[in-house]
Amino acid sequence: MPESTRSPITLRRAVPADAAALAAQMADPSVYGMLMQLPWPTEVMWRQRLEAAATAKESAEVLLLAERDGQLLGSLGLHPHDRVRRRHAAMLGISVGAAHQGQGVGSALMQAACDYADRWAHLLRLELTVFADNARAIALYRRFGFREEGRHAAYALRDGRYVDVLSMARLNPDPPHAHRPTDGDPA
């Protein structure tokens, strides 16, 4: 279907009722093979994870879903560090279903995550790891200001082989600062 006739991509927070769709997406070898996920995720596992996130009080953690016409296209999670000296940083994880790659899903999710981190969640630093051979994902991250900080050799086992990952991070390009009223500003 031509892109101009497709319904728009919508973004929303995940809820426990999304467990089956997330388990199905993460069960696709082309998805979990490029993530730090294991085969055979279950709906129960995802439901528990989503229920825990739904009941967390005042957490900056967010799991976003990208949909079109009610169909899950991809997901993104921002997972802030809870240590005092690392509260300014969060890990980012993203997945886009194989059939939906190259359609702007990753860009929509990344734009929303960067906006949330920069303007609402008081996050200065977003961090991620990406398999060094995932050129498409690396290009996406670079478009959103992520820079390579290092390479970890034999970092993870993927399909029976140890593979390298790149460590990438992005700093808020315009970190928050206090507005200090001047004599002419209203209080």
C-alpha positions in Angstrom: 0.0 0.0 0.0 1.5 3.4 -0.9 2.6 5.4 2.2 0.2 8.2 1.3 -2.8 6.0 1.7 -1.7 4.3 5.0 -3.3 5.2 8.2 -0.9 7.3 10.4 1.3 5.7 13.1 -0.1 6.3 16.6 1.9 6.2 19.8 0.7 5.3 23.3 1.9 3.8 26.5 1.7 0.1 26.8 -0.9 -1.4 29.2 -1.2 -4.9 30.6 -3.8 -5.8 27.9 -0.9 -5.4 25.4 0.9 -8.4 26.7 -0.1 -10.9 24.0 0.9 -8.5 21.2 4.2 -7.8 22.8 4.9 -11.4 23.4 4.1 -12.2 19.7 6.4 -9.4 18.4 9.2 -10.5 20.7 8.8 -14.1 19.6 9.8 -13.2 16.0 13.5 -14.4 15.5 14.1 -11.3 13.3 13.2 -9.1 16.3 14.6 -10.9 19.4 17.7 -11.8 17.4 18.7 -8.1 17.3 17.8 -7.4 20.9 19.0 -8.7 24.3 15.9 -10.9 24.4 15.6 -14.6 24.5 13.4 -16.9 22.4 9.9 -17.9 23.5 8.7 -14.9 25.5 5.3 -15.6 27.1 2.2 -13.5 27.5 2.3 -14.1 31.2 5.9 -12.7 31.4 4.9 -9.6 29.5 1.7 -9.1 31.5 3.7 -9.2 34.8 6.2 -6.7 33.4 3.4 -4.4 32.2 1.5 -4.7 35.5 4.6 -3.8 37.5 5.2 -0.7 35.3 1.5 0.3 35.6 1.7 0.3 39.4 5.1 2.0 39.8 4.6 5.3 41.5 6.2 8.4 39.9 8.6 6.5 37.7 10.2 8.1 34.6 10.2 4.6 33.0 8.0 4.4 30.0 7.1 1.7 27.4 5.7 3.2 24.2 3.9 1.3 21.5 3.6 2.3 17.8 0.4 1.1 16.1 -1.4 1.5 12.9 -5.1 0.5 12.7 -4.7 -1.3 16.1 -1.8 -3.4 14.9 1.5 -3.3 16.9 4.3 -2.1 14.7 7.0 -1.5 17.3 7.9 -0.7 20.9 10.3 1.4 22.8 11.3 1.4 26.5 13.1 4.0 28.5 14.5 2.6 31.7 16.0 5.2 34.1 18.8 4.3 36.4 17.7 4.4 40.1 21.1 5.1 41.7 21.5 8.6 43.0 24.5 9.5 40.9 22.9 8.0 37.7 19.4 9.3 38.0 20.1 11.7 35.0 20.5 8.7 32.7 18.2 6.0 31.2 18.7 2.9 29.0 16.8 2.8 25.8 15.6 -0.3 24.0 13.6 -0.3 20.8 12.1 -2.9 18.5 10.3 -2.7 15.2 8.6 -5.7 13.6 10.4 -6.9 10.4 7.4 -6.2 8.2 7.2 -2.6 9.5 10.9 -1.5 9.2 11.7 1.3 6.8 8.2 2.9 7.3 9.1 5.6 9.9 8.1 3.5 13.0 11.6 3.7 14.5 11.8 7.4 13.8 8.4 8.1 15.4 9.3 6.1 18.5 12.8 7.8 18.8 11.3 11.3 18.4 8.8 10.6 21.1 11.4 9.1 23.5 13.8 12.0 23.0 11.1 14.6 23.5 9.9 12.8 26.7 13.5 12.5 28.0 14.5 16.1 27.2 11.3 17.9 28.2 9.5 15.9 30.8 11.5 13.2 32.5 14.5 15.3 33.6 16.9 13.0 31.8 20.2 14.3 30.5 21.6 11.1 29.0 20.1 8.3 27.0 22.2 5.2 26.6 21.9 2.0 24.5 23.8 -0.9 23.1 23.3 -2.1 19.6 24.8 -5.1 17.7 27.7 -3.7 15.7 26.3 -5.3 12.5 22.9 -3.6 12.8 23.7 -0.8 10.4 20.1 0.3 10.0 19.6 0.8 13.7 22.9 2.6 14.1 21.9 5.0 11.4 18.6 5.7 13.1 20.3 6.4 16.4 22.9 8.7 14.8 20.0 10.7 13.2 18.7 11.4 16.8 22.1 12.5 18.1 23.5 9.3 19.5 27.3 8.9 19.3 29.4 5.8 19.6 31.2 5.6 22.9 32.8 2.2 22.6 32.8 -1.3 21.2 32.3 -4.3 23.5 33.9 -7.4 21.9 32.0 -10.7 22.2 29.4 -8.9 24.3 26.4 -11.2 23.8 25.6 -14.6 22.5 23.4 -14.4 19.4 22.3 -17.6 17.5 25.3 -19.6 18.8 28.0 -16.9 18.2 29.5 -14.2 20.4 29.0 -10.8 18.7 30.2 -7.3 19.4 28.0 -4.4 20.4 28.5 -0.7 20.2 27.8 1.5 23.2 26.0 4.7 22.2 24.7 7.7 24.1 22.9 11.0 23.5 23.0 14.0 25.7 20.0 16.4 25.9 21.0 19.1 23.4 19.3 21.8 25.5 19.3 20.7 29.1 16.7 22.4 31.4 17.7 25.4 33.4 15.9 27.6 35.9 14.1 30.6 34.6 15.1 33.6 36.7 12.6 36.5 36.4 14.1 39.9 35.7 12.7 43.1 37.0 10.3 43.4 34.1 9.0 39.8 34.2 5.8 39.0 36.0 6.4 36.9 39.1 
